Amino acid sequence: MEVLVDHIAKTISLTEEERSQLMSKLTNRRYLKGQYIGQEGDITRILSFIRKGTVRTFYLDASGSEHIISFGIENWWVGDLGSLIEQKPADYNVQCLEDTEVIQISNEDLQSLYITIPKLERFFRILIERAYVSTQKRIVRKQSLPAKERYILFLEHYPEIASRVPQYMIASYLGITKEFLSQIRSQIART
């Protein structure tokens, strides 16, 4: 649990008492490859910090096709944030792509800690702001850049993810078919 507290301490300073208080609310959990941390339709009641492993967040459309929204690796937070905040059924599935270890905090405990350690609320505000900016940039890139450029940017920004997830999932994340991604990879290899 120290790894999470140290992660938070990079953004805000915590006293020893605050560190202890935070750690008392955290739990460790292990998931096997293929297991779900959260599922569409369930209300998200926990937020998870990845200590080890890789996950994907995705939804299924009406025809049953998967659409990957994001990936998560070590030191990333995962969960259906909309469901957590609104306490309504989740729109997304969060599935482990590898055996995964997480540190979790319940929404109830998080809300309580916001009151007793107000700077934690600042930490999560900063985290959500960064995620929002990243999401906006992704939307603009998806609408304005050709698939090849989106793929190259993905490789530049997330080389570790690119080496840990199957190509068909990267294609889904980029909004293209796996066949088209294969063509793009061939073009890049020839240059």
N, CA, C and O of each residue as an XYZ file, in Angstrom:
764
protein
N       0.825     -1.202      0.000
C       0.000      0.000      0.000
C       0.866      1.261      0.000
O       0.422      2.343     -0.384
N       2.097      1.090      0.436
C       3.027      2.233      0.431
C       3.195      2.809     -0.971
O       3.339      4.020     -1.139
N       3.177      1.924     -1.987
C       3.370      2.402     -3.362
C       2.289      3.413     -3.746
O       2.580      4.389     -4.437
N       1.064      3.197     -3.316
C      -0.016      4.137     -3.609
C       0.171      5.425     -2.827
O       0.027      6.514     -3.384
N       0.485      5.318     -1.568
C       0.683      6.514     -0.748
C       1.842      7.341     -1.301
O       1.768      8.569     -1.340
N       2.909      6.670     -1.726
C       4.037      7.376     -2.343
C       3.619      8.039     -3.652
O       4.056      9.148     -3.958
N       2.779      7.364     -4.415
C       2.260      7.921     -5.669
C       1.476      9.211     -5.391
O       1.664     10.216     -6.077
N       0.622      9.177     -4.408
C      -0.175     10.351     -4.046
C       0.726     11.469     -3.537
O       0.496     12.641     -3.836
N       1.754     11.107     -2.768
C       2.670     12.092     -2.176
C       3.497     12.834     -3.216
O       4.115     13.848     -2.893
N       3.524     12.351     -4.465
C       4.217     13.090     -5.530
C       3.438     14.346     -5.918
O       4.001     15.273     -6.502
N       2.154     14.377     -5.597
C       1.308     15.506     -5.970
C       0.935     16.362     -4.757
O       0.881     17.589     -4.850
N       0.685     15.722     -3.645
C       0.345     16.453     -2.416
C       1.197     15.917     -1.271
O       1.620     14.761     -1.296
N       1.446     16.745     -0.277
C       2.220     16.268      0.874
C       1.257     15.753      1.944
O       0.223     16.357      2.229
N       1.632     14.627      2.515
C       0.821     14.002      3.560
C       1.639     13.895      4.843
O       2.821     13.552      4.810
N       1.003     14.188      5.965
C       1.654     13.971      7.249
C       1.650     12.476      7.537
O       0.944     11.717      6.874
N       2.421     12.058      8.507
C       2.426     10.639      8.892
C       1.045     10.194      9.345
O       0.616      9.081      9.039
N       0.355     11.054     10.067
C      -0.999     10.724     10.524
C      -1.944     10.551      9.331
O      -2.760      9.629      9.309
N      -1.832     11.439      8.343
C      -2.677     11.342      7.151
C      -2.344     10.089      6.350
O      -3.240      9.422      5.831
N      -1.059      9.773      6.249
C      -0.652      8.540      5.552
C      -1.279      7.323      6.231
O      -1.811      6.439      5.561
N      -1.214      7.282      7.549
C      -1.787      6.156      8.297
C      -3.297      6.083      8.117
O      -3.871      5.009      7.941
N      -3.919      7.250      8.165
C      -5.374      7.307      7.992
C      -5.762      6.797      6.603
O      -6.704      6.016      6.468
N      -5.040      7.233      5.580
C      -5.308      6.776      4.222
C      -5.081      5.272      4.109
O      -5.924      4.555      3.570
N      -3.956      4.797      4.609
C      -3.635      3.371      4.492
C      -4.667      2.490      5.189
O      -4.897      1.357      4.767
N      -5.287      2.997      6.248
C      -6.293      2.206      6.967
C      -7.546      1.965      6.127
O      -8.341      1.077      6.434
N      -7.721      2.752      5.073
C      -8.915      2.639      4.220
C      -8.655      1.843      2.946
O      -9.577      1.616      2.162
N      -7.416      1.420      2.731
C      -7.047      0.737      1.500
C      -7.061     -0.768      1.664
O      -6.788     -1.292      2.744
N      -7.382     -1.460      0.579
C      -7.310     -2.923      0.582
C      -6.574     -3.392     -0.667
O      -6.649     -2.771     -1.727
N      -5.865     -4.499     -0.514
C      -5.183     -5.133     -1.648
C      -6.099     -6.190     -2.232
O      -6.832     -6.859     -1.504
N      -6.057     -6.340     -3.548
C      -6.864     -7.372     -4.201
C      -6.111     -7.875     -5.423
O      -5.451     -7.108     -6.124
N      -6.217     -9.152     -5.661
C      -5.612     -9.770     -6.837
C      -6.713    -10.302     -7.741
O      -7.716    -10.847     -7.281
N      -6.497    -10.126     -9.039
C      -7.409    -10.634    -10.046
C      -6.607    -11.478    -11.028
O      -5.449    -11.179    -11.317
N      -7.220    -12.514    -11.526
C      -6.586    -13.339    -12.544
C      -6.855    -12.757    -13.920
O      -7.817    -12.016    -14.124
N      -5.990    -13.108    -14.859
C      -6.193    -12.689    -16.239
C      -7.611    -13.089    -16.668
O      -8.035    -14.226    -16.462
N      -8.326    -12.148    -17.257
C      -9.689    -12.406    -17.712
C     -10.758    -11.995    -16.721
O     -11.912    -11.814    -17.108
N     -10.406    -11.841    -15.445
C     -11.402    -11.438    -14.454
C     -11.753     -9.961    -14.624
O     -10.979     -9.172    -15.166
N     -12.939     -9.621    -14.146
C     -13.431     -8.260    -14.224
C     -13.282     -7.569    -12.874
O     -13.627     -8.127    -11.833
N     -12.760     -6.342    -12.913
C     -12.740     -5.502    -11.713
C     -14.100     -4.834    -11.576
O     -14.580     -4.604    -10.465
N     -14.711     -4.527    -12.699
C     -16.047     -3.939    -12.717
C     -16.755     -4.337    -13.995
O     -16.118     -4.552    -15.026
N     -18.080     -4.437    -13.927
C     -18.844     -4.840    -15.102
C     -19.973     -3.866    -15.401
O     -20.583     -3.277    -14.508
N     -20.223     -3.725    -16.700
C     -21.328     -2.908    -17.181
C     -22.603     -3.328    -16.459
O     -22.890     -4.516    -16.311
N     -23.357     -2.332    -16.015
C     -24.624     -2.615    -15.340
C     -24.521     -2.642    -13.827
O     -25.510     -2.401    -13.136
N     -23.332     -2.935    -13.298
C     -23.127     -2.903    -11.844
C     -22.794     -1.478    -11.420
O     -22.245     -0.708    -12.209
N     -23.117     -1.128    -10.204
C     -22.739      0.189     -9.685
C     -21.304      0.100     -9.173
O     -20.973     -0.769     -8.367
N     -20.465      1.007     -9.650
C     -19.063      1.034     -9.232
C     -18.977      1.613     -7.830
O     -19.384      2.749     -7.587
N     -18.448      0.826     -6.922
C     -18.349      1.260     -5.531
C     -16.903      1.390     -5.055
O     -16.647      1.799     -3.923
N     -15.952      1.035     -5.941
C     -14.536      1.108     -5.581
C     -13.731      1.737     -6.702
O     -14.099      1.660     -7.875
N     -12.644      2.351     -6.326
C     -11.667      2.870     -7.271
C     -10.415      2.027     -7.079
O     -10.032      1.732     -5.947
N      -9.776      1.638     -8.174
C      -8.630      0.728     -8.109
C      -7.379      1.382     -8.674
O      -7.414      2.026     -9.723
N      -6.279      1.203     -7.962
C      -4.960      1.663     -8.369
C      -4.148      0.422     -8.720
O      -4.007     -0.481     -7.896
N      -3.619      0.372     -9.925
C      -2.914     -0.830    -10.385
C      -1.493     -0.862     -9.840
O      -0.690      0.032    -10.108
N      -1.196     -1.904     -9.072
C       0.174     -2.133     -8.589
C       0.959     -2.945     -9.609
O       2.143     -2.706     -9.846
N       0.264     -3.915    -10.207
C       0.905     -4.808    -11.173
C      -0.173     -5.321    -12.107
O      -1.253     -5.724    -11.674
N       0.144     -5.300    -13.420
C      -0.802     -5.863    -14.377
C      -1.271     -4.856    -15.414
O      -0.853     -3.699    -15.435
N      -2.147     -5.341    -16.264
C      -2.716     -4.538    -17.346
C      -4.215     -4.806    -17.408
O      -4.659     -5.948    -17.296
N      -4.983     -3.742    -17.588
C      -6.436     -3.873    -17.720
C      -6.912     -3.081    -18.932
O      -6.200     -2.231    -19.468
N      -8.112     -3.383    -19.336
C      -8.760     -2.592    -20.383
C     -10.140     -2.199    -19.899
O     -10.797     -2.936    -19.164
N     -10.567     -1.019    -20.327
C     -11.915     -0.545    -20.060
C     -12.621     -0.502    -21.411
O     -12.131      0.113    -22.358
N     -13.775     -1.161    -21.491
C     -14.463     -1.254    -22.775
C     -15.962     -1.349    -22.586
O     -16.460     -1.573    -21.483
N     -16.670     -1.173    -23.696
C     -18.111     -1.409    -23.684
C     -18.481     -2.234    -24.904
O     -17.736     -2.300    -25.881
N     -19.627     -2.849    -24.827
C     -20.168     -3.624    -25.945
C     -21.317     -2.839    -26.543
O     -22.206     -2.381    -25.824
N     -21.301     -2.681    -27.877
C     -22.412     -1.984    -28.514
C     -23.580     -2.959    -28.698
O     -23.496     -4.124    -28.309
N     -24.668     -2.467    -29.294
C     -25.881     -3.277    -29.452
C     -25.649     -4.539    -30.274
O     -26.364     -5.526    -30.104
N     -24.656     -4.520    -31.166
C     -24.377     -5.704    -31.989
C     -23.382     -6.648    -31.322
O     -23.050     -7.695    -31.877
N     -22.906     -6.281    -30.131
C     -21.964     -7.138    -29.411
C     -20.497     -6.865    -29.713
O     -19.621     -7.601    -29.257
N     -20.224     -5.808    -30.480
C     -18.835     -5.457    -30.786
C     -18.214     -4.706    -29.608
O     -18.859     -3.870    -28.973
N     -16.942     -5.026    -29.330
C     -16.223     -4.364    -28.246
C     -15.614     -3.057    -28.723
O     -15.126     -2.955    -29.848
N     -15.650     -2.059    -27.849
C     -15.015     -0.767    -28.115
C     -14.168     -0.421    -26.896
O     -14.700     -0.143    -25.821
N     -12.852     -0.439    -27.068
C     -11.950     -0.187    -25.949
C     -11.803      1.316    -25.747
O     -11.456      2.058    -26.666
N     -12.075      1.734    -24.534
C     -12.015      3.146    -24.155
C     -10.621      3.497    -23.660
O     -10.088      4.561    -23.977
N     -10.029      2.586    -22.873
C      -8.703      2.865    -22.317
C      -8.047      1.576    -21.859
O      -8.683      0.531    -21.715
N      -6.750      1.696    -21.637
C      -5.965      0.639    -21.010
C      -5.437      1.193    -19.700
O      -5.423      2.407    -19.494
N      -5.011      0.323    -18.831
C      -4.383      0.756    -17.586
C      -3.241     -0.175    -17.246
O      -3.339     -1.390    -17.418
N      -2.148      0.409    -16.757
C      -0.981     -0.360    -16.319
C      -0.559      0.152    -14.942
O      -1.263      0.949    -14.322
N       0.579     -0.308    -14.482
C       1.066      0.056    -13.161
C       1.018      1.571    -12.927
O       1.381      2.371    -13.790
N       0.564      1.922    -11.745
C       0.455      3.312    -11.273
C      -0.663      4.101    -11.960
O      -0.661      5.331    -11.926
N      -1.605      3.409    -12.576
C      -2.778      4.054    -13.168
C      -4.006      3.685    -12.330
O      -4.050      2.637    -11.687
N      -4.977      4.555    -12.356
C      -6.259      4.329    -11.695
C      -7.253      3.791    -12.709
O      -7.242      4.200    -13.870
N      -8.117      2.871    -12.278
C      -9.153      2.327    -13.159
C     -10.476      2.210    -12.421
O     -10.532      2.074    -11.199
N     -11.522      2.267    -13.203
C     -12.883      2.130    -12.690
C     -13.797      2.979    -13.552
O     -13.333      3.892    -14.235
N     -15.068      2.697    -13.531
C     -16.040      3.503    -14.268
C     -16.345      4.726    -13.410
O     -17.177      4.677    -12.505
N     -15.654      5.822    -13.711
C     -15.741      7.023    -12.888
C     -17.149      7.609    -12.862
O     -17.605      8.078    -11.819
N     -17.839      7.585    -14.000
C     -19.209      8.095    -14.032
C     -20.111      7.335    -13.075
O     -20.913      7.931    -12.355
N     -19.976      6.026    -13.071
C     -20.768      5.195    -12.163
C     -20.383      5.440    -10.708
O     -21.248      5.490     -9.833
N     -19.091      5.591    -10.451
C     -18.615      5.836     -9.085
C     -19.166      7.149     -8.549
O     -19.654      7.210     -7.421
N     -19.088      8.198     -9.359
C     -19.532      9.520     -8.914
C     -21.047      9.581     -8.766
O     -21.555     10.085     -7.765
N     -21.766      9.073     -9.757
C     -23.224      9.176     -9.754
C     -23.914      8.035     -9.013
O     -25.104      8.116     -8.708
N     -23.158      6.967     -8.722
C     -23.719      5.762     -8.115
C     -24.903      5.233     -8.923
O     -25.970      4.913     -8.398
N     -24.649      5.162    -10.234
C     -25.604      4.598    -11.188
C     -24.921      3.445    -11.902
O     -23.695      3.341    -11.851
N     -25.681      2.566    -12.575
C     -25.069      1.423    -13.255
C     -23.953      1.832    -14.217
O     -24.068      2.820    -14.943
N     -22.890      1.061    -14.207
C     -21.712      1.333    -15.029
C     -22.010      1.136    -16.510
O     -22.789      0.262    -16.891
N     -21.381      1.957    -17.330
C     -21.454      1.831    -18.778
C     -20.336      0.942    -19.304
O     -20.414      0.426    -20.419
N     -19.286      0.765    -18.489
C     -18.073      0.108    -18.966
C     -17.722     -1.132    -18.162
O     -18.102     -1.288    -17.002
N     -16.980     -2.006    -18.828
C     -16.380     -3.177    -18.198
C     -14.905     -2.872    -17.983
O     -14.271     -2.236    -18.826
N     -14.361     -3.319    -16.868
C     -12.927     -3.197    -16.606
C     -12.419     -4.624    -16.404
O     -12.745     -5.282    -15.416
N     -11.610     -5.091    -17.369
C     -11.173     -6.478    -17.389
C      -9.645     -6.568    -17.348
O      -8.946     -5.779    -17.985
N      -9.144     -7.538    -16.592
C      -7.707     -7.754    -16.476
C      -7.188     -8.508    -17.701
O      -7.733     -9.544    -18.082
N      -6.137     -7.978    -18.307
C      -5.497     -8.624    -19.446
C      -4.310     -9.467    -19.016
O      -3.780    -10.253    -19.801
N      -3.900     -9.302    -17.782
C      -2.842    -10.086    -17.149
C      -3.285    -10.327    -15.717
O      -4.219     -9.680    -15.242
N      -2.628    -11.252    -15.017
C      -2.854    -11.329    -13.577
C      -2.538     -9.945    -13.027
O      -1.499     -9.366    -13.344
N      -3.434     -9.423    -12.206
C      -3.343     -8.023    -11.809
C      -3.511     -7.868    -10.305
O      -4.351     -8.518     -9.682
N      -2.691     -6.990     -9.739
C      -2.801     -6.639     -8.323
C      -3.187     -5.170     -8.240
O      -2.587     -4.318     -8.896
N      -4.194     -4.887     -7.429
C      -4.656     -3.514     -7.272
C      -4.753     -3.159     -5.793
O      -4.850     -4.023     -4.921
N      -4.725     -1.866     -5.552
C      -5.046     -1.323     -4.233
C      -6.364     -0.596     -4.420
O      -6.502      0.232     -5.321
N      -7.330     -0.904     -3.572
C      -8.668     -0.352     -3.768
C      -9.113      0.486     -2.576
O      -8.702      0.282     -1.434
N      -9.973      1.437     -2.908
C     -10.616      2.246     -1.881
C     -12.085      2.366     -2.258
O     -12.424      2.580     -3.422
N     -12.940      2.228     -1.275
C     -14.375      2.342     -1.549
C     -14.743      3.808     -1.724
O     -14.080      4.698     -1.191
N     -15.796      4.040     -2.468
C     -16.287      5.401     -2.659
C     -16.667      6.011     -1.316
O     -16.419      7.192     -1.070
N     -17.260      5.216     -0.463
C     -17.665      5.700      0.859
C     -16.452      6.173      1.663
O     -16.474      7.248      2.261
N     -15.390      5.354      1.669
C     -14.176      5.743      2.394
C     -13.504      6.945      1.749
O     -12.979      7.812      2.446
N     -13.517      7.002      0.430
C     -12.911      8.127     -0.273
C     -13.633      9.427      0.089
O     -12.992     10.439      0.369
N     -14.956      9.396      0.082
C     -15.728     10.589      0.432
C     -15.445     11.018      1.870
O     -15.369     12.212      2.161
N     -15.292     10.054      2.762
C     -14.971     10.349      4.162
C     -13.578     10.981      4.280
O     -13.375     11.926      5.042
N     -12.628     10.443      3.513
C     -11.267     10.989      3.552
C     -11.206     12.401      2.979
O     -10.374     13.202      3.406
N     -12.065     12.715      2.027
C     -12.106     14.082      1.494
C     -12.392     15.086      2.612
O     -11.898     16.213      2.585
N     -13.180     14.674      3.576
C     -13.534     15.559      4.691
C     -12.399     15.633      5.705
O     -12.058     16.716      6.179
N     -11.812     14.483      6.038
C     -10.755     14.472      7.050
C      -9.384     14.868      6.512
O      -8.548     15.382      7.255
N      -9.152     14.629      5.218
C      -7.889     15.027      4.571
C      -8.266     15.772      3.285
O      -8.219     15.192      2.200
N      -8.638     17.040      3.399
C      -9.121     17.791      2.221
C      -8.157     17.813      1.039
O      -8.598     17.904     -0.107
N      -6.872     17.733      1.287
C      -5.922     17.770      0.167
C      -6.027     16.530     -0.714
O      -5.556     16.553     -1.851
N      -6.630     15.452     -0.226
C      -6.884     14.286     -1.080
C      -7.874     14.635     -2.183
O      -7.767     14.154     -3.312
N      -8.822     15.466     -1.840
C      -9.771     15.910     -2.855
C      -9.029     16.688     -3.942
O      -9.353     16.569     -5.124
N      -8.049     17.474     -3.549
C      -7.219     18.207     -4.511
C      -6.464     17.222     -5.401
O      -6.390     17.407     -6.616
N      -5.904     16.173     -4.794
C      -5.173     15.172     -5.572
C      -6.073     14.573     -6.647
O      -5.677     14.493     -7.810
N      -7.273     14.154     -6.272
C      -8.172     13.526     -7.240
C      -8.711     14.535     -8.251
O      -8.989     14.169     -9.393
N      -8.862     15.787     -7.855
C      -9.259     16.818     -8.821
C      -8.183     16.951     -9.897
O      -8.494     17.006    -11.087
N      -6.930     17.003     -9.480
C      -5.822     17.104    -10.439
C      -5.799     15.877    -11.342
O      -5.614     16.004    -12.553
N      -5.982     14.707    -10.774
C      -6.006     13.461    -11.536
C      -7.118     13.483    -12.591
O      -6.897     13.120    -13.746
N      -8.290     13.905    -12.187
C      -9.429     13.948    -13.106
C      -9.233     15.030    -14.168
O      -9.616     14.835    -15.321
N      -8.645     16.160    -13.797
C      -8.358     17.200    -14.789
C      -7.413     16.670    -15.868
O      -7.630     16.898    -17.058
N      -6.374     15.969    -15.447
C      -5.417     15.412    -16.412
C      -6.100     14.389    -17.323
O      -5.850     14.352    -18.528
N      -6.954     13.571    -16.738
C      -7.673     12.572    -17.534
C      -8.610     13.253    -18.529
O      -8.742     12.802    -19.667
N      -9.248     14.314    -18.112
C     -10.164     15.051    -18.985
C      -9.407     15.640    -20.179
O      -9.852     15.526    -21.321
N      -8.269     16.265    -19.907
C      -7.457     16.850    -20.982
C      -7.001     15.759    -21.946
O      -7.047     15.943    -23.163
N      -6.565     14.637    -21.410
C      -6.125     13.517    -22.239
C      -7.265     13.008    -23.117
O      -7.060     12.712    -24.294
N      -8.453     12.906    -22.552
C      -9.620     12.449    -23.307
C      -9.966     13.429    -24.424
O     -10.279     13.014    -25.540
N      -9.911     14.723    -24.131
C     -10.185     15.722    -25.168
C      -9.180     15.594    -26.314
O      -9.564     15.634    -27.482
N      -7.915     15.444    -25.989
C      -6.892     15.305    -27.026
C      -7.145     14.056    -27.857
O      -6.982     14.075    -29.077
N      -7.542     12.974    -27.201
C      -7.818     11.737    -27.932
C      -8.979     11.921    -28.905
O      -8.925     11.439    -30.036
N     -10.016     12.610    -28.474
C     -11.170     12.854    -29.339
C     -10.753     13.664    -30.563
O     -11.129     13.338    -31.688
N      -9.979     14.711    -30.338
C      -9.531     15.550    -31.454
C      -8.655     14.738    -32.404
O      -8.818     14.833    -33.621
N      -7.730     13.944    -31.872
C      -6.870     13.122    -32.735
C      -7.701     12.132    -33.539
O      -7.443     11.920    -34.724
N      -8.700     11.525    -32.901
C      -9.526     10.536    -33.604
C     -10.306     11.188    -34.736
O     -10.534     10.564    -35.772
N     -10.718     12.442    -34.545
C     -11.498     13.134    -35.565
C     -10.637     13.784    -36.635
O     -11.109     14.009    -37.750
N      -9.390     14.090    -36.323
C      -8.611     14.891    -37.264
C      -7.375     14.207    -37.847
O      -6.857     14.657    -38.869
N      -6.899     13.149    -37.233
C      -5.680     12.503    -37.724
C      -5.990     11.195    -38.445
O      -6.912     10.472    -38.069
N      -5.219     10.902    -39.475
C      -5.361      9.590    -40.122
C      -4.970      8.476    -39.137
O      -4.230      8.704    -38.180
N      -5.474      7.296    -39.394
C      -5.241      6.153    -38.503
C      -3.752      5.875    -38.294
O      -3.330      5.542    -37.187
N      -2.970      6.008    -39.342
C      -1.534      5.742    -39.219
C      -0.892      6.678    -38.199
O      -0.093      6.242    -37.371
N      -1.234      7.944    -38.258
C      -0.677      8.912    -37.305
C      -1.162      8.635    -35.893
O      -0.402      8.788    -34.937
N      -2.420      8.228    -35.748
C      -2.940      7.886    -34.413
C      -2.177      6.698    -33.844
O      -1.857      6.670    -32.656
N      -1.888      5.718    -34.694
C      -1.147      4.544    -34.250
C       0.281      4.922    -33.833
O       0.776      4.459    -32.806
N       0.925      5.754    -34.627
C       2.289      6.183    -34.298
C       2.300      6.948    -32.969
O       3.188      6.739    -32.143
N       1.327      7.821    -32.763
C       1.225      8.543    -31.488
C       0.995      7.579    -30.327
O       1.573      7.744    -29.252
N       0.150      6.573    -30.546
C      -0.088      5.569    -29.505
C       1.221      4.880    -29.128
O       1.523      4.717    -27.946
N       1.990      4.479    -30.126
C       3.275      3.813    -29.865
C       4.239      4.736    -29.120
O       4.973      4.287    -28.240
N       4.239      6.016    -29.468
C       5.122      6.979    -28.809
C       4.719      7.233    -27.364
O       5.568      7.292    -26.475
N       3.410      7.384    -27.132
C       2.923      7.716    -25.791
C       2.814      6.501    -24.865
O       2.980      6.621    -23.651
N       2.534      5.339    -25.445
C       2.267      4.156    -24.617
C       3.050      2.931    -25.094
O       2.449      1.894    -25.372
N       4.374      3.030    -25.194
C       5.142      1.884    -25.707
C       4.983      0.628    -24.854
O       4.982     -0.484    -25.381
N       4.851      0.801    -23.550
C       4.710     -0.366    -22.682
C       3.365     -1.060    -22.901
O       3.286     -2.288    -22.896
N       2.328     -0.278    -23.091
C       1.016     -0.871    -23.361
C       1.051     -1.598    -24.701
O       0.541     -2.712    -24.824
N       1.653     -0.965    -25.702
C       1.723     -1.562    -27.042
C       2.398     -2.923    -27.023
O       2.075     -3.789    -27.836
N       3.329     -3.115    -26.105
C       4.037     -4.398    -26.033
C       3.312     -5.425    -25.177
O       3.710     -6.590    -25.147
N       2.248     -5.015    -24.475
C       1.578     -5.913    -23.539
C       0.166     -6.314    -23.931
O      -0.409     -7.223    -23.332
N      -0.401     -5.645    -24.934
C      -1.779     -5.974    -25.319
C      -1.819     -6.445    -26.763
O      -0.988     -6.035    -27.575
N      -2.781     -7.304    -27.090
C      -2.900     -7.796    -28.469
C      -3.214     -6.668    -29.454
O      -3.844     -5.670    -29.102
N      -2.762     -6.850    -30.684
C      -2.949     -5.832    -31.722
C      -4.430     -5.546    -32.001
O      -4.794     -4.405    -32.288
N      -5.283     -6.571    -31.919
C      -6.699     -6.315    -32.203
C      -7.320     -5.380    -31.164
O      -8.276     -4.665    -31.462
N      -6.773     -5.387    -29.940
C      -7.272     -4.459    -28.916
C      -6.780     -3.046    -29.183
O      -7.512     -2.081    -28.965
N      -5.553     -2.919    -29.650
C      -5.046     -1.598    -30.027
C      -5.889     -1.047    -31.175
O      -6.223      0.138    -31.192
N      -6.229     -1.904    -32.126
C      -7.084     -1.483    -33.239
C      -8.423     -0.974    -32.712
O      -8.904      0.068    -33.157
N      -9.023     -1.688    -31.782
C     -10.297     -1.264    -31.203
C     -10.146      0.092    -30.514
O     -10.994      0.970    -30.671
N      -9.078      0.258    -29.760
C      -8.808      1.519    -29.077
C      -8.687      2.670    -30.081
O      -9.169      3.775    -29.831
N      -8.042      2.400    -31.213
C      -7.845      3.426    -32.231
C      -9.076      3.641    -33.112
O      -9.137      4.605    -33.875
N     -10.051      2.745    -33.004
C     -11.274      2.880    -33.792
C     -11.123      2.386    -35.220
O     -11.782      2.888    -36.130
N     -10.250      1.395    -35.417
C     -10.030      0.834    -36.752
C     -10.123     -0.689    -36.667
O     -10.146     -1.253    -35.574
N     -10.176     -1.344    -37.813
C     -10.220     -2.805    -37.815
C      -8.815     -3.364    -37.605
O      -7.817     -2.683    -37.843
N      -8.759     -4.604    -37.161
C      -7.445     -5.239    -36.961
C      -6.731     -5.431    -38.300
O      -5.501     -5.404    -38.359
N      -7.497     -5.623    -39.365
C      -6.908     -5.776    -40.696
C      -6.247     -4.466    -41.151
O      -5.155     -4.470    -41.720
N      -6.928     -3.356    -40.887
C      -6.362     -2.061    -41.270
C      -5.113     -1.760    -40.446
O      -4.141     -1.211    -40.965
N      -5.138     -2.118    -39.163
C      -3.945     -1.926    -38.333
C      -2.794     -2.763    -38.869
O      -1.649     -2.313    -38.873
N      -3.084     -3.955    -39.313
C      -2.047     -4.808    -39.900
C      -1.421     -4.135    -41.126
O      -0.204     -4.174    -41.303
N      -2.248     -3.523    -41.963
C      -1.747     -2.797    -43.139
C      -0.857     -1.626    -42.718
O       0.196     -1.391    -43.310
N      -1.287     -0.908    -41.705
C      -0.506      0.228    -41.207
C       0.841     -0.247    -40.681
O       1.872      0.365    -40.961
N       0.833     -1.334    -39.922
C       2.089     -1.878    -39.382
C       3.025     -2.302    -40.512
O       4.239     -2.119    -40.413
N       2.473     -2.866    -41.579
C       3.295     -3.267    -42.739
C       3.905     -2.028    -43.401
O       5.080     -2.033    -43.767
N       3.108     -0.971    -43.552
C       3.619      0.275    -44.145
C       4.754      0.838    -43.306
O       5.774      1.263    -43.848
N       4.590      0.846    -42.016
C       5.618      1.385    -41.108
C       6.883      0.533    -41.183
O       7.992      1.067    -41.169
N       6.724     -0.766    -41.261
C       7.879     -1.672    -41.316
C       8.683     -1.465    -42.597
O       9.902     -1.638    -42.599
N       8.013     -1.098    -43.675
C       8.706     -0.885    -44.957
C       9.450      0.443    -45.016
O      10.341      0.616    -45.847
N       9.094      1.381    -44.145
C       9.748      2.698    -44.189
C      10.978      2.764    -43.320
O      11.633      3.805    -43.255
